Amino acid sequence: MECPEPDDPRRASDFAEAFDRCAPMVFRFALRRLGDEDWACDVVSDTFMVAWRRWDARPDAEILLPWFYAIARYAVRDQLRASRRRNLLTARLKAVSRAEKVPDPADGVILGQFIATALGRLTESDQEVLRLVAWENLDDTRSIGLVLGISAGAARVRIHRARQRLRALLAEYGSPPDAGADSSSSPGQNHTISAAVQASAKEA
């Protein structure tokens, strides 16, 4: 991944410094959502290419990382769409060569896991706001709002409601929050989301 060639040395220096500081975090942001290092590298490349074009309109330094995350969200979405198209094509090709699909026994285990089931029942917007709090350690509504493209007040409401919904699902299943693992994340990340939700109980 290389920074675009600049025209203005000062502009280039500022951008290169931001790239060196934030690119690893953008990479982790993408990897957590995509689960593939090559795709995550593509997201980093796309994110900073867009950021370079918009560099003169960048926000203040203290919210520069959330600004990168906001751009990266679109790149991640594009990667997921491309992945779905590839998966659909693969499924169609397999259907041609096989008369019937043999179920994978692991699927039932994964889908039956406690946290994966609870998180899977949330909307994508609820899941994403919880990821930003738990995985990216964004603890202020201004930054979260910037990433999501909404106001700080709307971000506060969205966080509160997402936490309430997930707590309700956890209570509905009647199991401890760390009883399972999210099928799309590591156990550590999974427990982090559960902890973030439980820690918010004082706010409700």
Contacts in CASP RR format, 6 or more apart in sequence:
PFRMAT RR
TARGET T0000
AUTHOR 0000-0000-0000
METHOD contacts of the structure
MODEL  1
MECPEPDDPRRASDFAEAFDRCAPMVFRFALRRLGDEDWACDVVSDTFMV
AWRRWDARPDAEILLPWFYAIARYAVRDQLRASRRRNLLTARLKAVSRAE
KVPDPADGVILGQFIATALGRLTESDQEVLRLVAWENLDDTRSIGLVLGI
SAGAARVRIHRARQRLRALLAEYGSPPDAGADSSSSPGQNHTISAAVQAS
AKEA
1 23 0 8 1.000
1 41 0 8 1.000
1 44 0 8 1.000
1 45 0 8 1.000
1 48 0 8 1.000
3 12 0 8 1.000
3 15 0 8 1.000
3 16 0 8 1.000
3 19 0 8 1.000
3 48 0 8 1.000
3 52 0 8 1.000
4 15 0 8 1.000
4 48 0 8 1.000
4 49 0 8 1.000
4 52 0 8 1.000
6 12 0 8 1.000
6 15 0 8 1.000
6 52 0 8 1.000
11 55 0 8 1.000
11 56 0 8 1.000
14 55 0 8 1.000
15 51 0 8 1.000
15 52 0 8 1.000
15 55 0 8 1.000
18 51 0 8 1.000
18 64 0 8 1.000
18 68 0 8 1.000
19 48 0 8 1.000
22 64 0 8 1.000
22 65 0 8 1.000
22 68 0 8 1.000
23 44 0 8 1.000
23 48 0 8 1.000
25 65 0 8 1.000
25 68 0 8 1.000
25 136 0 8 1.000
26 43 0 8 1.000
26 44 0 8 1.000
26 47 0 8 1.000
26 48 0 8 1.000
26 68 0 8 1.000
26 69 0 8 1.000
26 72 0 8 1.000
27 40 0 8 1.000
27 41 0 8 1.000
27 43 0 8 1.000
27 44 0 8 1.000
28 40 0 8 1.000
29 43 0 8 1.000
29 69 0 8 1.000
29 72 0 8 1.000
29 76 0 8 1.000
29 135 0 8 1.000
29 136 0 8 1.000
30 39 0 8 1.000
30 40 0 8 1.000
30 43 0 8 1.000
30 44 0 8 1.000
30 72 0 8 1.000
30 75 0 8 1.000
30 76 0 8 1.000
30 79 0 8 1.000
31 37 0 8 1.000
31 40 0 8 1.000
32 131 0 8 1.000
32 135 0 8 1.000
32 185 0 8 1.000
32 189 0 8 1.000
33 76 0 8 1.000
33 80 0 8 1.000
33 131 0 8 1.000
34 40 0 8 1.000
34 43 0 8 1.000
34 76 0 8 1.000
34 79 0 8 1.000
34 80 0 8 1.000
34 83 0 8 1.000
35 184 0 8 1.000
39 79 0 8 1.000
39 83 0 8 1.000
42 75 0 8 1.000
42 79 0 8 1.000
43 72 0 8 1.000
43 75 0 8 1.000
43 76 0 8 1.000
43 79 0 8 1.000
44 72 0 8 1.000
46 75 0 8 1.000
46 78 0 8 1.000
47 68 0 8 1.000
47 71 0 8 1.000
47 72 0 8 1.000
47 75 0 8 1.000
48 68 0 8 1.000
50 71 0 8 1.000
50 75 0 8 1.000
51 58 0 8 1.000
51 67 0 8 1.000
51 68 0 8 1.000
51 71 0 8 1.000
54 71 0 8 1.000
58 64 0 8 1.000
58 67 0 8 1.000
59 67 0 8 1.000
59 146 0 8 1.000
63 142 0 8 1.000
63 143 0 8 1.000
63 146 0 8 1.000
65 143 0 8 1.000
66 138 0 8 1.000
66 143 0 8 1.000
66 144 0 8 1.000
66 145 0 8 1.000
66 146 0 8 1.000
66 147 0 8 1.000
67 146 0 8 1.000
69 132 0 8 1.000
69 136 0 8 1.000
69 138 0 8 1.000
69 146 0 8 1.000
69 147 0 8 1.000
70 146 0 8 1.000
70 147 0 8 1.000
70 148 0 8 1.000
70 149 0 8 1.000
73 128 0 8 1.000
73 147 0 8 1.000
73 148 0 8 1.000
94 101 0 8 1.000
95 101 0 8 1.000
110 116 0 8 1.000
110 183 0 8 1.000
111 117 0 8 1.000
111 183 0 8 1.000
113 179 0 8 1.000
113 180 0 8 1.000
113 181 0 8 1.000
113 182 0 8 1.000
113 183 0 8 1.000
114 173 0 8 1.000
114 175 0 8 1.000
114 179 0 8 1.000
114 180 0 8 1.000
115 177 0 8 1.000
115 178 0 8 1.000
115 179 0 8 1.000
115 180 0 8 1.000
115 181 0 8 1.000
115 182 0 8 1.000
115 190 0 8 1.000
115 193 0 8 1.000
115 194 0 8 1.000
116 180 0 8 1.000
116 181 0 8 1.000
116 182 0 8 1.000
116 183 0 8 1.000
116 184 0 8 1.000
116 190 0 8 1.000
117 173 0 8 1.000
118 166 0 8 1.000
118 169 0 8 1.000
118 170 0 8 1.000
118 173 0 8 1.000
119 127 0 8 1.000
119 130 0 8 1.000
119 166 0 8 1.000
119 182 0 8 1.000
119 193 0 8 1.000
120 127 0 8 1.000
121 169 0 8 1.000
122 130 0 8 1.000
122 162 0 8 1.000
122 165 0 8 1.000
122 166 0 8 1.000
122 169 0 8 1.000
125 148 0 8 1.000
125 158 0 8 1.000
125 162 0 8 1.000
126 158 0 8 1.000
126 161 0 8 1.000
126 162 0 8 1.000
126 165 0 8 1.000
126 166 0 8 1.000
127 162 0 8 1.000
128 148 0 8 1.000
129 144 0 8 1.000
129 148 0 8 1.000
129 155 0 8 1.000
129 158 0 8 1.000
129 159 0 8 1.000
129 162 0 8 1.000
130 159 0 8 1.000
130 162 0 8 1.000
130 163 0 8 1.000
130 166 0 8 1.000
130 193 0 8 1.000
130 196 0 8 1.000
130 197 0 8 1.000
131 193 0 8 1.000
132 138 0 8 1.000
132 144 0 8 1.000
132 147 0 8 1.000
132 148 0 8 1.000
133 139 0 8 1.000
133 144 0 8 1.000
133 159 0 8 1.000
133 196 0 8 1.000
134 189 0 8 1.000
134 192 0 8 1.000
134 193 0 8 1.000
134 195 0 8 1.000
134 196 0 8 1.000
135 185 0 8 1.000
135 189 0 8 1.000
135 192 0 8 1.000
135 193 0 8 1.000
138 144 0 8 1.000
138 147 0 8 1.000
140 152 0 8 1.000
141 152 0 8 1.000
141 153 0 8 1.000
141 155 0 8 1.000
141 156 0 8 1.000
141 159 0 8 1.000
142 152 0 8 1.000
142 155 0 8 1.000
144 152 0 8 1.000
144 155 0 8 1.000
144 159 0 8 1.000
145 151 0 8 1.000
145 152 0 8 1.000
145 154 0 8 1.000
145 155 0 8 1.000
148 155 0 8 1.000
148 158 0 8 1.000
150 158 0 8 1.000
159 200 0 8 1.000
160 200 0 8 1.000
160 203 0 8 1.000
160 204 0 8 1.000
163 196 0 8 1.000
163 197 0 8 1.000
163 200 0 8 1.000
163 203 0 8 1.000
163 204 0 8 1.000
164 204 0 8 1.000
166 193 0 8 1.000
166 197 0 8 1.000
167 197 0 8 1.000
167 198 0 8 1.000
167 200 0 8 1.000
167 201 0 8 1.000
167 204 0 8 1.000
170 177 0 8 1.000
170 194 0 8 1.000
170 197 0 8 1.000
177 191 0 8 1.000
177 194 0 8 1.000
177 195 0 8 1.000
177 197 0 8 1.000
177 198 0 8 1.000
178 190 0 8 1.000
178 191 0 8 1.000
178 194 0 8 1.000
180 187 0 8 1.000
180 190 0 8 1.000
181 187 0 8 1.000
181 190 0 8 1.000
182 189 0 8 1.000
182 190 0 8 1.000
182 193 0 8 1.000
185 193 0 8 1.000
END
